[in-house]
Amino acid sequence: MNAFFHIDQARRLDAADPLGHFRRAFHVPVWKGEEVIYLTGNSLGLQPVGVSEAIAQELHDWKTLGVEGHFHAKNPWMPYHEFLTDSLARLAGAKGTEVVAMGSLTANLHFAMASFYRPTPERRAILCEAKAFPSDRYALVSQLAFHGYPESDLIEVSGSGADGVPTDEDLIAAIQTHGPRVATMLVGGVNYFTGRVYDMARITAAARAQGIVVGWDLAHAMGNVPLSLHDWDVDFAAWCSYKYLNAGPGGTAGLFVHQRHHHADLPRLAGWWGHNKESRFKMGPGFDPIPSAEGWQVSNAPVLSMAAQRASLDLFDRMDLAQHRVKGLDLSRRCMEMLEALAEELNEPIRLLTPREDASRGCQVSVQFSARDRRFFDQLVERGVVADWREPGTIRMAFIPFYSSYEDLARLEQILRQTLSS
Ligand SMILES: *Cc1c(COP(=O)(O)O)cnc(C)c1O
């Protein structure tokens, strides 16, 4: 059988891969007796093997200690969120005081907007990318409405990227055009549909120079691409943990607030977990916010869900992030080359939606099979490929450096060739 990327070559690359051993730290689902080709780690990361034990520990402490577990559990629940802080700060490129594990992504965006969207009649627009993830758009339009402004105050920047998604230049041009009337910008740092990675440093600087408050949705960025939120001077950011962070369905999300805001007297939607830890249990009426990202917390920590995240972050702690980046880029580049070679060989029209340039790509590849419909995708699923299908004809695939292998890629080619030629 033909092959652009041979299985023997793939196995040699896997054997030489310094990150190859991480795959054994994850449960890979099995279909018809064989491990699936799991390409949806951008939707739900696989379960780290350590998760069961981490959750069992908390269940045990709850069973044997009851409420005393808040202080006497092996990992006391009272400060439980703090056990995640250092690992998250490393991934976000932030100081420990600037990140907090809390809540859920869309809720965190609302909490952040309560502080960072402070419209005035002259400067009241919110700027985002065209075709933003629907939840983000709903959140932003509802923020406008909450302040009494119409949907038309949402500036949705479209552009020349695939699917009409803006490029860096498109965003910067829009920032310059609309700057004085934009209060806050919120853009996905990595576009969920095309996999485009934005130059967050440059865009943040351009927006801040216009007096715009800058937020990033890092749902597809945390655990995927290098981040330096502190140095980039980002005002706020939020992410979920069930995608690239492998923390399990509905896992606890996260929030970044730059340290320059920690002592500012910003309005916020407060809750007791954001209150000064020394006096929280004096149960007084006045809110005294913790002068760090923790001050944006509302409720006490969801320990069982955070235990799963802790198990996953243990693996990130052991991961060389430079190697992580190199492998994600290598797998996604080889995938794009394989798709193009296959399309040419089989005379199959395809369109890559993901940018070629390394700087504008993470480990996701989005490809449109313009002549194919859902039946084609169902056949791939039947053959053990777990990927994501969006009309029209688009397949999104993520190559997760922790557990995706070169052999996955070679098997993917075989299955694609078989399916496309049948
Ligand atoms: C996955 C994703 C979400 C999901 O929001 P939840 O509040 O976690 O359900 C929101 N925004 C973006 C950009 C996403 O990729």
The ligand as a Tripos MOL2 file, in Angstrom:
@<TRIPOS>MOLECULE
LIG
   15    15     1     0     0
SMALL
NO_CHARGES

@<TRIPOS>ATOM
      1 C1        -14.6170   25.4650   24.9750 C.3       1 LIG1
      2 C2        -14.8760   26.9060   24.9480 C.ar      1 LIG1
      3 C3        -15.8350   27.4910   25.8030 C.ar      1 LIG1
      4 C4        -16.6700   26.6420   26.7170 C.3       1 LIG1
      5 O1        -17.2100   27.3670   27.7770 O.3       1 LIG1
      6 P1        -17.6230   26.6720   29.1490 P.3       1 LIG1
      7 O2        -18.0600   27.8000   29.9780 O.co2     1 LIG1
      8 O3        -16.4270   25.9290   29.6600 O.co2     1 LIG1
      9 O4        -18.7300   25.6980   28.8610 O.co2     1 LIG1
     10 C5        -15.9810   28.8680   25.7570 C.ar      1 LIG1
     11 N1        -15.2440   29.6310   24.9200 N.ar      1 LIG1
     12 C6        -14.3280   29.0910   24.0840 C.ar      1 LIG1
     13 C7        -13.5150   29.9620   23.1810 C.3       1 LIG1
     14 C8        -14.1280   27.7150   24.0620 C.ar      1 LIG1
     15 O5        -13.2410   27.1860   23.2280 O.3       1 LIG1
@<TRIPOS>BOND
     1     1     2 1
     2     2     3 ar
     3     2    14 ar
     4     3     4 1
     5     3    10 ar
     6     4     5 1
     7     5     6 1
     8     6     7 2
     9     6     8 1
    10     6     9 1
    11    10    11 ar
    12    11    12 ar
    13    12    13 1
    14    12    14 ar
    15    14    15 1
@<TRIPOS>SUBSTRUCTURE
     1 LIG1         1 GROUP 0 **** ****
